[in-house]
Amino acid sequence: MRGELASDTRKPRMKPYDLVREALSALVAVVLLVTVLAAVFSSPDEPPLTIRGYATSSPVAFLRTALGELDGTGTIASYGPPYNDGTGSLQAIGPISPQRWAGVRIPIDTARTFILDPLQAVAPVQPGVAAALAQFTSASLSQQAAWEKAYGAALDAASSPTAVPAAPPAAGPVGVLLPDLLQIAQVGGLDGLLLASGRFYVTDYTRPLLFLSGDALNTQAQRLHLLSTQWGMMNETGNYPGAVWLWLYTLWYQVPPFSTSSAGDLMIMGIMGILTLAFILTPWIPGVNRLPRVVRIYRLIWRDWYRR
C-alpha cells in the first residue's frame, strides 16, 4: 500500500514551456520582417506577355509561329494529348503514359483555331481576306503546302526580326492571310478573338497561351532565367532568392538522364511521388523510424534540459 502511494504521488519530470507566448513572439517577428522586406524590395512587376506585344516587338517571329500553326509544323500542331493525336511531346516510360491514358480533352486544330477562324471573323469587313480564305481552303493539300513553303522561304530571308519581307507571288493567298493576321494581332484583335468564348467572364486563357508557348514564352523565360536548365522552377521574375523550397524538384532537371530524356517530366514526377510517399510513411518504415534515436538530434535541441 505504501509503495502504491509513493508511486502515485511521484510527478513526471517537466520543462516549463509557454507555447502561447512563443507563438505570439514568432507572429510579431514575422509580421515586422515581412513588412520591412516588402517596403524595401517590393514585388516584381513584370508586364504581361500578350500576342499583341509579341506581334509588335517581333513581327517576323510572330509570322513564323503563325505559319507553323498553319502548316502543322508548330509545337502545338504535333504536341499530342490533351490537344491532338500527335506524338511530338508525348511522354511515356514503357507502357506508363498518363498523358496517353487521359486522351484528347482539349481538341485544338491549330490551323483553324489560330489562323483561319480569326481571319474568318474579320472577313466580312475585309474583302481581300475573304477572297484569300476562299482560295486557300478550296485548294488541294499539296497546293497549300507549296504556298506555305514559298512564304516560309521569304521569312527565312528576312533581314532583321522586325523587317517583314514582302510576300512573293508564289506564296499565293498565304501571302495575304498571314500579313493580315499580323495586323490584327498588332492592334490586339487576335488576343480578343482567341479569348472569345460566348461567356460574360473570360477565365480560359488556353488558346492564347498555346499560341505563345513556342518562341515567345521560351524567349521570355530565358530572359527571366525561368527555363528548367536555369533552375527556373525555384526562380522568380524579380529579386533573389525565389522559391528556394523547390530546389529538390528542379535539381533533377539539371542532371542526366532527366535533363536529356524526352520523358523527363514524367520521370521526375514519379521520383518525387516516391520520395513524398516515403516521407509520409517514415514512422512505419522499419529501421528508418529509429533514426532519431540513433542520431539523437533531439538532445541538441533540448540541450539545456539534458545539461541539468
BAKELO-843490 format. One line per field, with one value per residue (C-alpha): residue number from 1; x, y, z; residue in one letter. Coordinates in nm, 3 decimals. Layout:
REM residues N
num = c(NUM | ...)
X = c(X | ...)
Y = c(Y | ...)
Z = c(Z | ...)
residuo = c(A | ...)
This chain:
REM residues 308
num = c(1 | 2 | 3 | 4 | 5 | 6 | 7 | 8 | 9 | 10 | 11 | 12 | 13 | 14 | 15 | 16 | 17 | 18 | 19 | 20 | 21 | 22 | 23 | 24 | 25 | 26 | 27 | 28 | 29 | 30 | 31 | 32 | 33 | 34 | 35 | 36 | 37 | 38 | 39 | 40 | 41 | 42 | 43 | 44 | 45 | 46 | 47 | 48 | 49 | 50 | 51 | 52 | 53 | 54 | 55 | 56 | 57 | 58 | 59 | 60 | 61 | 62 | 63 | 64 | 65 | 66 | 67 | 68 | 69 | 70 | 71 | 72 | 73 | 74 | 75 | 76 | 77 | 78 | 79 | 80 | 81 | 82 | 83 | 84 | 85 | 86 | 87 | 88 | 89 | 90 | 91 | 92 | 93 | 94 | 95 | 96 | 97 | 98 | 99 | 100 | 101 | 102 | 103 | 104 | 105 | 106 | 107 | 108 | 109 | 110 | 111 | 112 | 113 | 114 | 115 | 116 | 117 | 118 | 119 | 120 | 121 | 122 | 123 | 124 | 125 | 126 | 127 | 128 | 129 | 130 | 131 | 132 | 133 | 134 | 135 | 136 | 137 | 138 | 139 | 140 | 141 | 142 | 143 | 144 | 145 | 146 | 147 | 148 | 149 | 150 | 151 | 152 | 153 | 154 | 155 | 156 | 157 | 158 | 159 | 160 | 161 | 162 | 163 | 164 | 165 | 166 | 167 | 168 | 169 | 170 | 171 | 172 | 173 | 174 | 175 | 176 | 177 | 178 | 179 | 180 | 181 | 182 | 183 | 184 | 185 | 186 | 187 | 188 | 189 | 190 | 191 | 192 | 193 | 194 | 195 | 196 | 197 | 198 | 199 | 200 | 201 | 202 | 203 | 204 | 205 | 206 | 207 | 208 | 209 | 210 | 211 | 212 | 213 | 214 | 215 | 216 | 217 | 218 | 219 | 220 | 221 | 222 | 223 | 224 | 225 | 226 | 227 | 228 | 229 | 230 | 231 | 232 | 233 | 234 | 235 | 236 | 237 | 238 | 239 | 240 | 241 | 242 | 243 | 244 | 245 | 246 | 247 | 248 | 249 | 250 | 251 | 252 | 253 | 254 | 255 | 256 | 257 | 258 | 259 | 260 | 261 | 262 | 263 | 264 | 265 | 266 | 267 | 268 | 269 | 270 | 271 | 272 | 273 | 274 | 275 | 276 | 277 | 278 | 279 | 280 | 281 | 282 | 283 | 284 | 285 | 286 | 287 | 288 | 289 | 290 | 291 | 292 | 293 | 294 | 295 | 296 | 297 | 298 | 299 | 300 | 301 | 302 | 303 | 304 | 305 | 306 | 307 | 308)
X = c(0.000 | 0.283 | 0.461 | 0.147 | 0.100 | 0.459 | 0.429 | 0.103 | 0.248 | 0.554 | 0.532 | 0.680 | 0.978 | 0.856 | 1.012 | 0.844 | 0.720 | 0.485 | 0.353 | 0.122 | 0.400 | 0.636 | 0.373 | 0.285 | 0.651 | 0.708 | 0.399 | 0.508 | 0.861 | 0.738 | 0.490 | 0.760 | 1.009 | 0.760 | 0.656 | 1.014 | 1.118 | 0.806 | 0.876 | 1.241 | 1.222 | 0.856 | 0.733 | 0.829 | 0.606 | 0.671 | 0.435 | 0.209 | 0.311 | 0.041 | 0.005 | -0.019 | 0.313 | 0.476 | 0.347 | 0.462 | 0.812 | 0.892 | 0.671 | 0.886 | 0.891 | 0.514 | 0.470 | 0.694 | 0.483 | 0.162 | 0.300 | 0.394 | 0.040 | -0.100 | 0.119 | 0.115 | 0.486 | 0.440 | 0.488 | 0.118 | 0.023 | 0.219 | 0.207 | -0.019 | -0.272 | -0.459 | -0.472 | -0.445 | -0.328 | 0.032 | 0.336 | 0.573 | 0.552 | 0.408 | 0.586 | 0.598 | 0.808 | 0.749 | 0.373 | 0.324 | 0.185 | -0.078 | -0.082 | -0.197 | -0.441 | -0.614 | -0.655 | -0.752 | -0.950 | -0.898 | -0.907 | -0.708 | -0.687 | -0.407 | -0.466 | -0.834 | -0.815 | -0.523 | -0.534 | -0.843 | -1.118 | -0.981 | -0.943 | -1.293 | -1.423 | -1.285 | -1.351 | -1.695 | -1.525 | -1.211 | -1.295 | -0.931 | -0.915 | -1.242 | -1.113 | -0.778 | -0.956 | -1.180 | -0.882 | -0.677 | -0.949 | -1.062 | -0.709 | -0.557 | -0.327 | -0.027 | -0.105 | -0.148 | 0.188 | 0.355 | 0.218 | 0.326 | 0.676 | 0.719 | 0.614 | 0.841 | 1.138 | 1.061 | 1.052 | 1.385 | 1.539 | 1.420 | 1.699 | 1.601 | 1.345 | 1.134 | 1.166 | 0.866 | 0.952 | 0.715 | 0.521 | 0.641 | 0.382 | 0.448 | 0.301 | -0.046 | -0.319 | -0.084 | 0.099 | -0.227 | -0.362 | -0.060 | 0.029 | -0.337 | -0.326 | -0.018 | -0.204 | -0.496 | -0.257 | -0.070 | -0.389 | -0.486 | -0.757 | -0.610 | -0.592 | -0.963 | -1.060 | -0.876 | -1.035 | -1.389 | -1.597 | -1.951 | -1.946 | -1.961 | -1.649 | -1.328 | -1.140 | -0.997 | -0.664 | -0.566 | -0.564 | -0.356 | -0.109 | -0.077 | -0.007 | 0.266 | 0.404 | 0.677 | 0.917 | 0.751 | 0.733 | 1.074 | 1.240 | 1.072 | 1.153 | 1.518 | 1.544 | 1.398 | 1.605 | 1.294 | 1.395 | 1.433 | 1.804 | 1.835 | 1.683 | 1.374 | 1.124 | 1.275 | 1.344 | 1.102 | 1.056 | 1.235 | 1.457 | 1.663 | 1.611 | 1.275 | 1.107 | 1.408 | 1.191 | 1.151 | 1.524 | 1.471 | 1.221 | 1.433 | 1.756 | 1.657 | 1.625 | 1.996 | 2.132 | 2.108 | 1.909 | 1.630 | 1.783 | 1.821 | 1.519 | 1.203 | 1.010 | 1.198 | 0.883 | 0.720 | 1.035 | 1.075 | 0.706 | 0.748 | 1.062 | 0.905 | 0.593 | 0.801 | 1.001 | 0.682 | 0.524 | 0.840 | 0.834 | 0.469 | 0.535 | 0.861 | 0.710 | 0.621 | 0.937 | 1.149 | 1.493 | 1.418 | 1.171 | 1.450 | 1.695 | 1.601 | 1.706 | 2.035 | 2.119 | 1.991 | 1.943 | 1.674 | 1.947 | 2.095 | 1.757 | 1.680 | 2.043 | 1.964 | 1.731 | 1.979 | 2.258 | 2.066)
Y = c(0.000 | 0.236 | 0.154 | 0.228 | 0.561 | 0.657 | 0.576 | 0.770 | 1.086 | 1.095 | 1.368 | 1.332 | 1.547 | 1.851 | 2.152 | 2.494 | 2.596 | 2.879 | 2.789 | 3.092 | 3.338 | 3.176 | 3.167 | 3.533 | 3.635 | 3.446 | 3.605 | 3.958 | 3.894 | 3.755 | 4.041 | 4.301 | 4.119 | 4.083 | 4.449 | 4.574 | 4.346 | 4.433 | 4.805 | 4.768 | 4.516 | 4.537 | 4.269 | 4.208 | 4.392 | 4.215 | 4.327 | 4.051 | 3.870 | 3.917 | 3.827 | 4.198 | 4.269 | 3.970 | 4.071 | 4.429 | 4.359 | 4.051 | 4.054 | 3.811 | 3.561 | 3.602 | 3.520 | 3.212 | 3.095 | 3.155 | 2.972 | 2.675 | 2.658 | 2.681 | 2.413 | 2.179 | 2.203 | 2.410 | 2.279 | 2.251 | 2.112 | 1.793 | 1.810 | 1.517 | 1.475 | 1.662 | 1.876 | 1.631 | 1.285 | 1.389 | 1.245 | 1.542 | 1.598 | 1.266 | 1.133 | 0.766 | 0.527 | 0.192 | 0.125 | 0.402 | 0.714 | 0.909 | 1.163 | 0.899 | 0.748 | 1.083 | 1.125 | 1.438 | 1.653 | 1.999 | 1.942 | 2.206 | 2.224 | 2.480 | 2.592 | 2.657 | 2.775 | 3.017 | 3.126 | 3.051 | 3.113 | 3.454 | 3.559 | 3.433 | 3.658 | 3.971 | 3.856 | 4.030 | 4.371 | 4.282 | 4.155 | 4.075 | 3.838 | 3.672 | 3.605 | 3.472 | 3.244 | 3.104 | 3.040 | 2.874 | 2.650 | 2.529 | 2.433 | 2.086 | 2.000 | 1.989 | 2.335 | 2.472 | 2.321 | 2.486 | 2.828 | 2.780 | 2.672 | 2.978 | 3.213 | 3.032 | 3.085 | 3.458 | 3.472 | 3.286 | 3.555 | 3.841 | 4.089 | 4.154 | 4.038 | 4.349 | 4.377 | 4.190 | 4.077 | 4.125 | 3.812 | 3.650 | 3.572 | 3.201 | 3.234 | 3.284 | 3.354 | 3.273 | 3.596 | 3.780 | 3.586 | 3.592 | 3.963 | 4.046 | 3.826 | 4.019 | 4.349 | 4.212 | 4.090 | 4.422 | 4.609 | 4.346 | 4.181 | 3.831 | 3.830 | 3.904 | 3.659 | 3.371 | 3.456 | 3.478 | 3.210 | 3.345 | 3.382 | 3.706 | 3.626 | 3.521 | 3.264 | 3.029 | 3.157 | 2.824 | 2.927 | 3.249 | 3.064 | 2.780 | 3.024 | 3.188 | 2.860 | 2.826 | 3.110 | 3.384 | 3.208 | 3.043 | 3.376 | 3.546 | 3.260 | 3.260 | 3.635 | 3.593 | 3.279 | 3.064 | 2.776 | 2.435 | 2.441 | 2.767 | 2.623 | 2.811 | 2.635 | 2.799 | 3.137 | 3.425 | 3.725 | 3.961 | 3.957 | 3.670 | 3.414 | 3.300 | 2.971 | 2.802 | 2.527 | 2.383 | 2.308 | 1.933 | 1.939 | 2.150 | 1.970 | 1.669 | 1.884 | 1.966 | 1.611 | 1.323 | 1.123 | 1.362 | 1.663 | 1.471 | 1.242 | 1.329 | 1.181 | 1.386 | 1.542 | 1.203 | 1.054 | 1.341 | 1.327 | 0.958 | 1.012 | 1.296 | 1.087 | 0.802 | 1.038 | 1.205 | 0.868 | 0.758 | 1.077 | 1.020 | 0.657 | 0.725 | 0.640 | 0.293 | 0.205 | -0.037 | 0.098 | 0.446 | 0.515 | 0.457 | 0.705 | 0.985 | 0.759 | 0.680 | 1.033 | 1.189 | 1.537 | 1.589 | 1.610 | 1.907 | 2.081 | 2.025 | 2.060 | 2.291 | 2.030 | 1.746 | 1.964 | 1.988)
Z = c(0.000 | 0.091 | -0.237 | -0.439 | -0.261 | -0.328 | -0.695 | -0.727 | -0.572 | -0.798 | -1.064 | -1.412 | -1.492 | -1.685 | -1.859 | -1.832 | -2.176 | -2.277 | -2.623 | -2.648 | -2.567 | -2.817 | -3.094 | -3.035 | -3.040 | -3.365 | -3.523 | -3.431 | -3.560 | -3.892 | -3.946 | -3.883 | -4.107 | -4.394 | -4.365 | -4.376 | -4.663 | -4.863 | -4.819 | -4.922 | -5.205 | -5.315 | -5.558 | -5.921 | -6.166 | -6.493 | -6.772 | -6.907 | -7.223 | -7.489 | -7.853 | -7.930 | -7.762 | -7.933 | -8.279 | -8.226 | -8.095 | -8.308 | -8.620 | -8.818 | -8.530 | -8.498 | -8.867 | -8.833 | -8.540 | -8.734 | -9.037 | -8.818 | -8.684 | -9.037 | -9.199 | -8.898 | -8.810 | -8.493 | -8.142 | -8.059 | -8.400 | -8.324 | -7.943 | -7.864 | -7.580 | -7.446 | -7.765 | -8.055 | -8.158 | -8.228 | -8.054 | -8.056 | -7.680 | -7.568 | -7.258 | -7.165 | -6.960 | -7.122 | -7.103 | -6.844 | -7.013 | -6.815 | -7.099 | -7.345 | -7.095 | -7.046 | -7.423 | -7.615 | -7.372 | -7.529 | -7.906 | -8.094 | -8.473 | -8.488 | -8.848 | -8.787 | -8.424 | -8.455 | -8.821 | -9.028 | -8.771 | -8.657 | -9.020 | -9.096 | -8.820 | -8.990 | -9.348 | -9.372 | -9.342 | -9.539 | -9.889 | -9.965 | -9.669 | -9.768 | -10.120 | -9.994 | -9.745 | -10.015 | -10.243 | -9.969 | -9.826 | -10.169 | -10.281 | -10.253 | -9.963 | -10.196 | -10.330 | -9.978 | -9.881 | -10.183 | -10.086 | -9.725 | -9.828 | -10.050 | -9.772 | -9.524 | -9.758 | -9.766 | -9.385 | -9.364 | -9.584 | -9.361 | -9.292 | -8.929 | -8.669 | -8.732 | -9.111 | -9.252 | -9.607 | -9.896 | -9.981 | -10.305 | -10.576 | -10.523 | -10.169 | -10.317 | -10.060 | -9.769 | -9.855 | -9.789 | -9.492 | -9.260 | -9.305 | -9.237 | -8.927 | -8.815 | -8.849 | -8.649 | -8.377 | -8.358 | -8.263 | -8.005 | -8.213 | -8.210 | -7.828 | -7.816 | -8.091 | -7.922 | -7.587 | -7.724 | -7.554 | -7.556 | -7.177 | -6.982 | -6.776 | -6.951 | -6.745 | -7.009 | -7.149 | -7.302 | -7.668 | -7.636 | -7.411 | -7.660 | -7.944 | -7.735 | -7.600 | -7.859 | -7.939 | -7.734 | -7.397 | -7.434 | -7.518 | -7.224 | -6.986 | -7.089 | -7.029 | -6.680 | -6.602 | -6.573 | -6.801 | -6.643 | -6.736 | -6.538 | -6.218 | -6.329 | -6.104 | -5.796 | -5.959 | -5.977 | -6.206 | -5.975 | -5.670 | -5.526 | -5.374 | -5.514 | -5.426 | -5.269 | -5.119 | -5.472 | -5.505 | -5.489 | -5.776 | -6.009 | -5.913 | -6.124 | -6.437 | -6.417 | -6.430 | -6.681 | -6.766 | -6.668 | -6.843 | -7.170 | -7.174 | -7.367 | -7.072 | -6.811 | -6.661 | -6.614 | -6.460 | -6.215 | -6.123 | -6.043 | -5.833 | -5.634 | -5.583 | -5.440 | -5.216 | -5.090 | -5.013 | -4.831 | -4.624 | -4.527 | -4.434 | -4.243 | -3.899 | -4.027 | -4.223 | -4.013 | -3.939 | -4.073 | -3.795 | -3.538 | -3.691 | -3.444 | -3.155 | -3.328 | -3.447 | -3.121 | -3.263 | -3.001 | -2.736 | -2.921 | -2.945 | -2.577 | -2.463 | -2.172 | -2.025 | -2.065 | -1.927 | -1.597)
residuo = c(M | R | G | E | L | A | S | D | T | R | K | P | R | M | K | P | Y | D | L | V | R | E | A | L | S | A | L | V | A | V | V | L | L | V | T | V | L | A | A | V | F | S | S | P | D | E | P | P | L | T | I | R | G | Y | A | T | S | S | P | V | A | F | L | R | T | A | L | G | E | L | D | G | T | G | T | I | A | S | Y | G | P | P | Y | N | D | G | T | G | S | L | Q | A | I | G | P | I | S | P | Q | R | W | A | G | V | R | I | P | I | D | T | A | R | T | F | I | L | D | P | L | Q | A | V | A | P | V | Q | P | G | V | A | A | A | L | A | Q | F | T | S | A | S | L | S | Q | Q | A | A | W | E | K | A | Y | G | A | A | L | D | A | A | S | S | P | T | A | V | P | A | A | P | P | A | A | G | P | V | G | V | L | L | P | D | L | L | Q | I | A | Q | V | G | G | L | D | G | L | L | L | A | S | G | R | F | Y | V | T | D | Y | T | R | P | L | L | F | L | S | G | D | A | L | N | T | Q | A | Q | R | L | H | L | L | S | T | Q | W | G | M | M | N | E | T | G | N | Y | P | G | A | V | W | L | W | L | Y | T | L | W | Y | Q | V | P | P | F | S | T | S | S | A | G | D | L | M | I | M | G | I | M | G | I | L | T | L | A | F | I | L | T | P | W | I | P | G | V | N | R | L | P | R | V | V | R | I | Y | R | L | I | W | R | D | W | Y | R | R)
